[in-house]
Amino acid sequence: MRHSLVSVTAVLAVACALVLTGCDGGWVPTLPGVPTGGAPSISTTAPTTAPTTATSTAPTGGASSTTSTAVPPPASSPLPSPSQTGAGRSGCLPGITLPAGVDARACGPVPSSGTKTPPASIQGAHSFLSPSQNIGCDMYPNGDIRLEVMEHSWTRPSPMKCTSVEPGACGNRRAGGLVISGGAVKMHVFTDTPAWANVRPYVSKYGDLFAYGGNACLVEQTGVTCWNGKTGHGFKTSKSILLYW
């Protein structure tokens, strides 16, 4: 019995010595699922796009809840339309080029809005005077225009055609008559009295846009512009200028 107690005591002493050796770093126990080199590593991957979070607060006594809302992509700005950028203005009819300083509408069809018809005068004409009353104009239903500038400093350009019922009258290059006939622009030396001179015609205002007989006339401070809506040919004139196309 005494021998057994001695044996048990010796075994316990050896076991204690082994435990103490392990505590000093000489032995490390192996646990299931844990690498022998140390504690397991934890890897985290951040999301590529962090969602925007919005927190809603629950009533008193409750926990707050968090919901994630995806951030929409920024909306692209629309491209300006041609009308915003100044592009896309009314184009001229084929073969027509406007001189500088002429309203862009004066080479195309007669505008469909914003126009008025001059009052009827005589001989079938509808007539008006410029605000300065230096220019008189007759518009006819057959598509003709007869306009005269009473006082002017310009002379008829050499290439410009001239018509007159009086032989040799076109030699007077200082004549101030202009016509649109058959859709074409010509100088005209009047030998008769125009319709507007036989009555008291309407005195126009700056900004008036007249339309009659397939032609249009625009009254501006810089002059009177008339053109044919089918051919796009026309002219602009005043006391100091004569342009035609």
C-alpha positions in Angstrom: 0.0 0.0 0.0 2.9 2.4 0.9 4.5 1.5 -2.4 1.4 2.4 -4.4 1.2 5.8 -2.8 4.8 6.5 -3.6 4.2 5.6 -7.3 1.2 7.8 -7.5 3.1 10.7 -6.0 5.9 10.3 -8.5 3.5 10.2 -11.4 1.8 13.5 -10.2 5.2 15.1 -9.8 6.2 14.3 -13.4 2.9 15.5 -14.7 3.2 18.8 -12.9 6.7 19.2 -14.3 5.4 18.7 -17.8 2.6 21.3 -17.3 5.0 23.8 -15.9 7.3 23.3 -18.9 4.4 24.0 -21.3 3.6 27.2 -19.5 7.2 28.4 -20.0 6.7 28.2 -23.9 8.2 24.8 -24.5 4.9 23.3 -25.6 1.8 24.7 -27.2 -1.4 22.7 -27.4 -3.0 22.1 -30.7 -6.6 23.1 -31.0 -8.9 22.0 -33.8 -9.3 24.6 -36.6 -6.5 26.9 -35.3 -3.2 27.1 -37.2 -0.1 26.1 -35.3 1.6 29.4 -36.2 -0.7 31.5 -34.0 -4.2 33.0 -33.8 -6.4 32.9 -36.9 -6.3 36.0 -39.2 -9.5 37.9 -40.2 -9.6 39.5 -43.6 -12.2 42.2 -44.5 -13.1 43.5 -48.0 -14.5 47.0 -48.2 -17.4 47.4 -50.7 -16.4 49.0 -54.0 -19.3 51.6 -53.6 -20.4 52.7 -50.3 -24.2 53.0 -50.1 -25.8 56.1 -48.7 -27.4 55.3 -45.4 -30.5 56.9 -44.0 -31.4 56.4 -40.3 -35.0 56.5 -39.2 -35.6 56.9 -35.5 -38.1 54.6 -33.9 -40.6 55.8 -31.3 -39.3 56.3 -27.7 -38.3 53.1 -26.2 -37.5 51.4 -29.5 -34.3 50.8 -31.4 -33.4 52.9 -34.5 -33.4 51.1 -37.8 -31.0 51.7 -40.7 -31.8 51.3 -44.3 -29.4 51.5 -47.3 -30.3 53.4 -50.5 -28.3 53.2 -53.7 -27.0 56.5 -54.9 -28.3 57.2 -58.5 -25.7 58.3 -61.1 -25.7 62.1 -61.8 -28.0 63.1 -64.6 -26.3 64.3 -67.7 -27.1 67.9 -68.8 -29.0 68.0 -72.1 -27.2 69.5 -75.1 -28.5 73.0 -76.0 -30.8 73.0 -79.0 -29.8 74.8 -82.1 -32.2 77.5 -81.2 -30.4 78.1 -77.9 -27.0 78.3 -79.4 -28.1 80.6 -82.2 -27.8 77.9 -84.8 -30.7 76.8 -87.0 -31.8 80.2 -88.3 -34.1 80.3 -91.4 -32.0 79.5 -94.4 -32.1 81.2 -97.8 -33.8 79.7 -100.8 -31.4 78.0 -103.2 -28.9 80.3 -105.0 -29.6 83.3 -102.7 -26.9 84.9 -100.5 -27.9 87.8 -98.3 -25.7 90.9 -98.0 -24.5 91.8 -94.5 -26.9 93.8 -92.5 -30.1 92.3 -94.0 -32.7 90.6 -91.9 -32.2 86.8 -92.1 -35.9 86.2 -93.1 -35.5 88.3 -96.3 -34.4 85.5 -98.5 -37.0 82.8 -97.8 -40.7 82.3 -97.9 -43.1 85.1 -96.7 -43.4 84.7 -92.9 -46.7 83.0 -91.9 -47.2 85.1 -88.8 -46.6 88.6 -87.6 -47.5 90.2 -90.9 -50.1 92.8 -91.9 -51.6 93.9 -95.3 -51.1 97.6 -96.2 -54.3 99.5 -96.7 -55.7 99.5 -100.3 -55.1 102.7 -102.2 -55.9 102.9 -105.9 -55.2 100.9 -109.1 -55.4 97.7 -107.1 -52.4 98.5 -105.0 -51.9 98.3 -101.3 -49.6 101.1 -100.3 -47.5 102.5 -97.4 -44.9 105.2 -96.6 -41.8 104.8 -94.5 -42.0 106.5 -91.1 -39.8 109.3 -92.5 -42.1 109.4 -95.6 -39.0 109.4 -97.8 -40.0 106.0 -99.2 -43.3 105.1 -100.8 -44.2 101.5 -101.7 -47.1 99.9 -103.7 -47.7 96.2 -103.4 -49.9 94.5 -106.1 -51.8 91.2 -106.0 -50.0 89.9 -109.1 -46.7 89.8 -107.2 -45.3 93.2 -108.3 -43.8 95.8 -106.0 -43.1 99.4 -107.0 -41.0 101.4 -104.5 -39.4 104.8 -104.8 -36.9 106.6 -102.6 -37.4 110.3 -103.0 -34.1 111.6 -101.6 -31.0 109.3 -101.8 -27.2 109.5 -102.2 -26.7 106.2 -104.0 -26.6 105.4 -107.7 -27.7 102.3 -109.5 -25.0 99.6 -109.6 -23.9 98.8 -113.1 -24.9 95.1 -113.1 -28.4 96.0 -111.9 -31.1 95.7 -114.6 -33.2 98.8 -115.3 -36.6 99.1 -116.9 -38.7 102.1 -118.1 -41.5 102.8 -120.5 -39.6 105.8 -121.7 -36.6 105.1 -124.0 -33.3 106.2 -122.6 -34.7 106.9 -119.2 -32.4 104.2 -117.7 -29.4 106.4 -118.4 -30.4 108.3 -115.3 -28.6 106.1 -112.8 -29.7 108.3 -109.9 -33.3 107.4 -110.4 -34.7 106.1 -107.1 -37.3 103.6 -108.3 -37.1 99.8 -107.5 -39.4 97.0 -108.6 -39.8 93.4 -107.9 -41.4 91.9 -111.0 -41.6 88.2 -111.8 -39.7 87.5 -108.7 -36.7 89.5 -109.9 -35.3 92.9 -108.7 -34.8 95.7 -111.1 -34.2 99.4 -111.1 -37.2 101.3 -112.6 -37.4 104.9 -113.8 -41.0 106.0 -113.2 -42.6 108.1 -115.8 -46.0 107.9 -114.3 -47.3 108.8 -110.8 -47.2 105.8 -108.4 -50.4 104.8 -106.7 -49.1 105.9 -103.2 -48.6 109.4 -104.5 -52.2 109.8 -105.5 -53.6 109.2 -102.1 -52.7 109.7 -98.5 -51.2 106.2 -97.8 -50.6 104.6 -94.5 -47.5 105.8 -92.7 -45.8 102.7 -91.3 -44.0 102.2 -88.0 -40.6 100.7 -87.5 -41.0 97.0 -87.1 -44.0 96.7 -89.5 -43.9 93.6 -91.6 -46.2 93.7 -94.6 -47.2 90.8 -96.8 -49.2 90.9 -100.0 -49.2 89.3 -103.4 -46.5 86.8 -102.5 -44.0 89.5 -101.4 -43.0 90.8 -98.0 -41.7 94.2 -96.9 -40.0 94.9 -93.5 -39.7 98.5 -92.2 -36.7 99.2 -90.0 -34.8 102.3 -88.9 -32.0 101.2 -91.2 -34.2 101.0 -94.3 -37.1 99.2 -96.0 -36.5 95.6 -97.1 -38.7 93.9 -99.7 -38.4 90.3 -101.1 -40.3 87.7 -103.1 -41.4 84.7 -101.1 -40.9 82.2 -104.1 -37.5 83.2 -105.4 -36.0 84.8 -102.4 -34.8 87.8 -104.4 -35.1 91.2 -102.9 -33.6 94.5 -101.9 -33.0 96.8 -98.9 -32.8 100.6 -99.4 -32.8 103.9 -97.6 -31.5 107.4 -98.2 -27.9 106.2 -98.0 -27.9 102.5 -99.0 -29.1 100.2 -101.8 -28.5 96.4 -101.4 -30.0 93.8 -103.6 -29.8 90.0 -104.1 
